Amino acid sequence: MIILGIDPGVATIGFGVVRAERQKNTLLRYGVITTPAGIPLSRRLLQISQDMEELIHTFRPDEMAVEELFFSKNITTGISVAHGRGVILLAAEKLGVPIFEYTPMQVKQAVTGYGGADKKQVMLMTQRLLGMKEIPRPDDAADALAIAICHARSATSLLNTERVFDPEKYDTR
Protein backbone atom coordinates (compact mmCIF):
# COMPACT_ATOMS: atom_id res chain seq x y z
CA MET A 1 0.00 0.00 0.00
CA ILE A 2 1.28 3.48 -0.85
CA ILE A 3 0.51 6.15 1.73
CA LEU A 4 0.76 9.90 1.22
CA GLY A 5 1.32 11.62 4.57
CA ILE A 6 0.50 15.33 4.77
CA ASP A 7 1.43 17.96 7.34
CA PRO A 8 -1.03 20.72 6.39
CA GLY A 9 -0.30 24.41 6.14
CA VAL A 10 -0.50 27.36 3.77
CA ALA A 11 3.06 28.67 3.46
CA THR A 12 4.62 25.19 3.77
CA ILE A 13 2.92 21.83 3.40
CA GLY A 14 4.98 18.76 4.24
CA PHE A 15 4.51 15.55 2.30
CA GLY A 16 5.90 12.06 2.70
CA VAL A 17 5.26 9.03 0.50
CA VAL A 18 5.78 5.61 2.06
CA ARG A 19 5.17 2.05 0.84
CA ALA A 20 3.71 0.11 3.75
CA GLU A 21 3.91 -3.63 4.10
CA ARG A 22 3.17 -5.65 7.22
CA GLN A 23 6.50 -5.32 8.96
CA LYS A 24 8.30 -2.80 6.74
CA ASN A 25 7.85 0.76 5.58
CA THR A 26 9.87 1.97 2.62
CA LEU A 27 10.51 5.65 1.92
CA LEU A 28 9.57 6.65 -1.62
CA ARG A 29 9.81 10.45 -1.48
CA TYR A 30 9.39 13.41 0.83
CA GLY A 31 9.52 17.19 0.66
CA VAL A 32 7.44 20.32 0.92
CA ILE A 33 5.02 22.34 -1.14
CA THR A 34 5.55 26.06 -0.61
CA THR A 35 3.47 29.06 -1.57
CA PRO A 36 4.92 32.56 -1.85
CA ALA A 37 4.18 35.11 0.85
CA GLY A 38 2.51 38.30 -0.20
CA ILE A 39 0.02 36.84 -2.67
CA PRO A 40 -3.69 36.60 -1.86
CA LEU A 41 -4.79 33.61 0.21
CA SER A 42 -7.10 32.49 -2.58
CA ARG A 43 -4.16 32.22 -4.99
CA ARG A 44 -2.11 30.31 -2.43
CA LEU A 45 -4.99 27.88 -1.92
CA LEU A 46 -5.31 27.36 -5.67
CA GLN A 47 -1.59 26.54 -5.87
CA ILE A 48 -1.90 24.08 -2.96
CA SER A 49 -4.80 22.38 -4.73
CA GLN A 50 -2.89 22.10 -8.01
CA ASP A 51 0.26 20.83 -6.28
CA MET A 52 -1.72 18.27 -4.25
CA GLU A 53 -3.40 16.97 -7.39
CA GLU A 54 0.01 16.67 -9.05
CA LEU A 55 1.39 14.74 -6.04
CA ILE A 56 -1.58 12.39 -6.13
CA HIS A 57 -1.28 11.84 -9.88
CA THR A 58 2.48 11.24 -9.58
CA PHE A 59 2.49 8.77 -6.68
CA ARG A 60 -1.02 7.28 -6.97
CA PRO A 61 -1.39 6.70 -3.21
CA ASP A 62 -3.83 4.09 -2.02
CA GLU A 63 -4.59 6.20 1.05
CA MET A 64 -3.73 9.61 2.47
CA ALA A 65 -3.03 10.43 6.12
CA VAL A 66 -3.42 14.02 7.29
CA GLU A 67 -2.66 15.57 10.65
CA GLU A 68 -5.65 17.02 12.46
CA LEU A 69 -5.41 20.67 13.48
CA PHE A 70 -4.12 21.53 16.89
CA PHE A 71 -4.66 25.11 18.09
CA SER A 72 -2.17 26.07 20.74
CA LYS A 73 -1.56 29.80 20.90
CA ASN A 74 -2.18 31.62 17.62
CA ILE A 75 -5.76 31.15 16.43
CA THR A 76 -5.12 33.36 13.37
CA THR A 77 -2.43 30.97 12.14
CA GLY A 78 -4.75 28.06 12.92
CA ILE A 79 -7.50 29.53 10.76
CA SER A 80 -5.06 29.97 7.88
CA VAL A 81 -3.85 26.38 8.24
CA ALA A 82 -7.48 25.24 8.33
CA HIS A 83 -8.02 26.84 4.91
CA GLY A 84 -5.02 24.96 3.52
CA ARG A 85 -6.11 21.72 5.16
CA GLY A 86 -9.57 22.04 3.61
CA VAL A 87 -8.07 22.39 0.13
CA ILE A 88 -5.84 19.36 0.77
CA LEU A 89 -8.79 17.23 1.86
CA LEU A 90 -10.82 18.42 -1.13
CA ALA A 91 -8.06 17.49 -3.61
CA ALA A 92 -7.84 13.97 -2.18
CA GLU A 93 -11.61 13.52 -2.13
CA LYS A 94 -11.91 14.85 -5.68
CA LEU A 95 -9.39 12.26 -6.90
CA GLY A 96 -10.89 9.40 -4.89
CA VAL A 97 -8.08 8.92 -2.37
CA PRO A 98 -9.36 7.66 1.01
CA ILE A 99 -8.44 10.08 3.81
CA PHE A 100 -7.43 9.18 7.37
CA GLU A 101 -6.83 11.79 10.06
CA TYR A 102 -4.59 11.61 13.13
CA THR A 103 -3.96 13.87 16.09
CA PRO A 104 -0.39 14.89 16.93
CA MET A 105 -0.58 12.65 20.02
CA GLN A 106 -1.61 9.63 17.91
CA VAL A 107 1.30 10.24 15.55
CA LYS A 108 3.79 10.50 18.43
CA GLN A 109 2.39 7.34 20.01
CA ALA A 110 2.62 5.37 16.77
CA VAL A 111 6.15 6.48 15.92
CA THR A 112 7.84 6.57 19.34
CA GLY A 113 5.55 4.56 21.59
CA TYR A 114 4.90 7.64 23.74
CA GLY A 115 2.18 10.23 23.02
CA GLY A 116 4.11 12.95 24.83
CA ALA A 117 7.33 12.54 22.82
CA ASP A 118 9.10 15.70 21.75
CA LYS A 119 9.74 16.68 18.14
CA LYS A 120 13.35 15.49 18.16
CA GLN A 121 12.36 12.01 19.39
CA VAL A 122 9.75 11.73 16.63
CA MET A 123 12.25 12.85 13.99
CA LEU A 124 14.91 10.38 15.20
CA MET A 125 12.46 7.48 15.22
CA THR A 126 11.16 8.46 11.78
CA GLN A 127 14.76 8.36 10.52
CA ARG A 128 15.33 4.97 12.13
CA LEU A 129 12.04 3.40 11.01
CA LEU A 130 12.61 4.41 7.39
CA GLY A 131 16.32 3.51 7.39
CA MET A 132 17.41 7.04 6.47
CA LYS A 133 21.03 8.18 6.77
CA GLU A 134 19.98 11.58 8.17
CA ILE A 135 17.03 13.11 9.98
CA PRO A 136 14.52 14.21 7.34
CA ARG A 137 14.40 17.97 6.79
CA PRO A 138 12.64 20.35 6.80
CA ASP A 139 10.47 19.75 9.86
CA ASP A 140 7.23 19.83 7.86
CA ALA A 141 8.45 16.97 5.64
CA ALA A 142 9.61 15.00 8.69
CA ASP A 143 6.18 15.48 10.26
CA ALA A 144 4.49 14.25 7.08
CA LEU A 145 6.64 11.11 7.10
CA ALA A 146 5.71 10.49 10.74
CA ILE A 147 2.03 10.86 9.83
CA ALA A 148 2.48 8.34 7.00
CA ILE A 149 4.20 5.91 9.41
CA CYS A 150 1.36 6.37 11.91
CA HIS A 151 -1.15 5.41 9.26
CA ALA A 152 0.99 2.54 8.01
CA ARG A 153 1.08 1.07 11.49
CA SER A 154 -2.67 1.43 11.82
CA ALA A 155 -3.51 0.20 8.32
CA THR A 156 -1.28 -2.89 8.39
CA SER A 157 -2.04 -3.87 11.98
CA LEU A 158 -3.21 -7.41 12.60
CA LEU A 159 -5.87 -5.84 14.81
CA ASN A 160 -7.36 -4.04 11.84
CA THR A 161 -9.87 -6.77 11.03
CA GLU A 162 -11.48 -4.93 8.11
CA ARG A 163 -8.25 -5.32 6.16
CA VAL A 164 -7.30 -8.77 7.43
CA PHE A 165 -10.53 -10.75 7.48
CA ASP A 166 -12.67 -10.89 4.36
CA PRO A 167 -15.78 -12.95 5.16
CA GLU A 168 -16.41 -13.52 1.43
CA LYS A 169 -13.27 -15.66 1.26
CA TYR A 170 -14.36 -18.08 3.97
CA ASP A 171 -17.17 -20.58 4.21
CA THR A 172 -18.97 -19.69 7.44
CA ARG A 173 -21.42 -22.63 7.38
N, C-alpha and C positions, 0 to 999 in steps of 0.2 A: 504494500500500500504506500502511495506517495502522499505525504502530508505537507501542506503549506502552512507554516506558522507565521502569524502576523502580530507585531507589536504596533498597535494603531497610533496615529498622530496626524498632524497636518504638515508641519515643517519637515519632519523625518518619520518615515514609516519603516520599521524593521521587518525583514522577511527572512525566513529560513525554510529550505526545502529538504526534507528528510525521507528516505525510504525506510519504512518500518516493517520488520519481520519479527517473529515471536521473541527471539532473544537478542536481536541485533538491530541497531539503527545506523544507517549509513548517510553521511552528509552528502547532499547533491549540490547545493549552492546556498549562499546567504549573502545579504547585503542590505542596502537601504534605498528607499525611494525618497527623494527630496523635492520640495517645492520651494521656489524662490520667495524670499520675504519681499514685502512691499507690493505684491500684486493682490487684487481683490480675492477674498476668501472663495468666492464662487469659481474663479479661475483655478485656484489651487485644488479645489475639490474635483473639478473636471479633470485636471492632470492626474490626480490620485486614481480616479475611476479608470482612466485610459491606461495608466501604468499597471493597475491591478488586473485589468483584463488581459494585458500583454503577458504578465506573469502567469496567469492561469492558462492562457493559450500555449505558452512556452513549455511549462512543466506538467500540464494536465494532471493536477493533483486529484486524488480520489476524495480527499477531505481537507477541510481548512480549519485550523484552530486559531482562535482570536482571543486575546486577553480582554477580560471585562474591565470596564472603567473603574478606577479607584480615585475618588476625590480626597485629597489630603488637605492642602492649604489653599491653593489658588483655583477657585471655582471658574474664573474666566478662562483659564487654560483648559480646564476640564470640559467646558462647553465647546471650545474649539476642537479638542480631541474627539468629542462626541460627534461633531459634524463629520470629521474624517472617518471615524469608525463606522458611521452610518453608510457612507459611500463605499467603504470596503465591504461591508456586509451585503449591500445592494449588488455590487459587481459579482460577488460569489453566487448570490441567489440567481441573478440574471443568467449566469453561465451554468447553473445547475450543480454547483459544488456544495455538498453538505457542509454545514457550519457547526462547529462545536466551540463553546465558550468556557473559559477558565478564569478563576480569580487569581490574583498574584499569589495568594497563600496556597492554592491548589498546585500551581506551577512549582513553587518552592518545595512543597511536600513531595511531588513526583520526582523532581530532579535530585534533591539532596536528602530526602527522607525527613526533613524538618521544615514545617510551615513558617517558621520564624527565621529562616536562614537569611544572611545578608547577601547583597548583590555579588560580592566577590566569591562567596561560596557557590552560588548558583553558576557563575561564569566558569569557575574551576571545574565543577562537576559536568557542565555542558561540554567543556573541552575534553574531559576524560571520557565521557560516555560516547562522544563522536570520534574519538581517536585523533583529535587535532593536535598539531605540533604547538600551536599557540592559542591563547585565549581569544575567542572571536571578538572582533571589533568592527564597528563601533558598538556601544552598549545596546542600541536599539536592535541591531542584528543579533547580538548574543541573546537578548530577551526573546526574540522571535524563535530562535533555535530551541530555547528552553521550553517555550510554549508548544512547539512541535514535538519535543521529547515527551512532554506531559501528555499530550494527546496520544502519542504512540504507545505509551505505557498503558493508557486507559483502553485504547482501541484493540490492542493485541493481548490484553489480559485474559487469562483462562477464566476469570470470574465474569467476563463479559459474555454471557450466555447467548445473547442475540447473534453474536458473530461466530460462536463456537458450535452451538447446537442448532441444526436445521431439522425440524421435525419431519419435513417432507422426505428426508433421506432415510428415515428409519421406520420400520414397521412397528407400530405401537399396539398391535392386536395381542 
